[in-house]
Amino acid sequence: MTNQVTNIVRPVTQINAPPRQVSRPILTWTSLNRWAEQHEVGAPHRLGVKPLVSYAIGSPRGVLILEIGSRDATWNGTLVHLGFAPEMIDDQVFVHQLDLEKNLAPLLCDTPSVPENNRVIVLDPGHGGAQVGTVSLLDGRTEKQFTLDWARRLANLLEAKGWQVILTRTNDTEIEVTNRVNFANAHHPALFISLHFNSAAPDHKQAGLETYCLTPTGMPSFITRGYPDLTYLNFPANEYDRESFLLAMRLQRSIVRATGEEDRGVRRARFLGILRGQHCPCVLIEGGYLSNLHDAQAIENPDFRQKLAAAVAAILN
């Protein structure tokens, strides 16, 4: 690894700017047919009526399938959670304007891109030191060990592709979230990716892979975990909503296809402090549940962590 990967993180005293409060958005809905015509994508067509009425809309970049009355949709087979459930009005599909702007447009209209003059990426191995993270149901090993190993494997692969890779931690060190965010921003990266493993303890049934990005201003989060979901707040990372969401979708699809594990989809959340203050496209990946026996066995296998690393690197040219 290069010296960039082995840099030691030192405390940063800069304080993150508080989120701005913006005026509450008007709840506007638009005909999906009209939007498709305006954006020169294929007109939506009905697929079926069971269990819910579903429609597909496509472009050269892929096909999005949505259901009337449900926030769940799929893009090229990968699960995605919308902000608002589509509705039928006068026999036409209507979709909330925020979903059209922040979800459908990135997937159907935007081209994935990274600034050509910026090949810096910050990887954030979750937890460290006394913050051990979740604990493996298999043998008690901790999340912090596996995230650092995953990050090191990914760093090697990305360096081989010409990226300058910087880790928020390179050893078993406890680093506050604020310091991680400020450290990342000080390096002006093109992308920021935080790596974690999940837990639903004492529930041992939940399993699979998830990728998170920040919830757009005005949209309800898919998951809150008790965090006040104040939809009118606007964080620095919200400037990159579309880019982060497209990155999250591509990453989720890649890691699911590479590992064969359950697809729990791309999720929007505001409680993730590691994402809110970023000044670039940013996501957080949960690479499986250490509280589930099957997932824990996979996560503890170095070959599985190499698969995760290779799947992430595969979409970062």
Summary of the structure (lengths in Angstrom):
residues: 317
radius of gyration: 19.6
end to end distance: 18.5
largest distance: 61.4
contacts: 1063
relative contact order: 0.17
helix: 30%
strand: 26%
